């Protein structure tokens, strides 16, 4: 009877573990699919303070484009900035999604650039939290493409 009980517990915990892994894998797949595309900055807050509206640097330009981040199917993380009516910078790195975390690395070296936690993700809204020494940054985005 004792062996049967131990065997039952072992099977139970093994099945729970596999189920959790499958759920985690499914969540990662869903997040990966929802992330794809361009996300314009909307607002941000630091260290739990009040929310601040993001001011796009090229708003007065005739060919205005909002500052945005992009996640591609090929695993690229692109950050775009528009300043003085011209493209000011483009950051091009690699990313991977693990559960609710986005890991961004340098291309070629796989050196960690930063990690962000997905606080909210839907078809139109993305909220990320990134932590660096002494700063917790929460950024809100809306889908633009």
Secondary structure, 3 states (H helix, E strand, C coil): CHHHHHHHHHHHHHHHHHHHHHHHHHHHHHHHHHHCEEEEEEEEEECCCCCEECCCCCCCCCCCCCCEEEECCCCEEEEEEEECCEEEEEEEEEEEEECCEEEEECCCCCCEEEEEEEEEECCCEEEEEEEECCEEEEEEEEECC
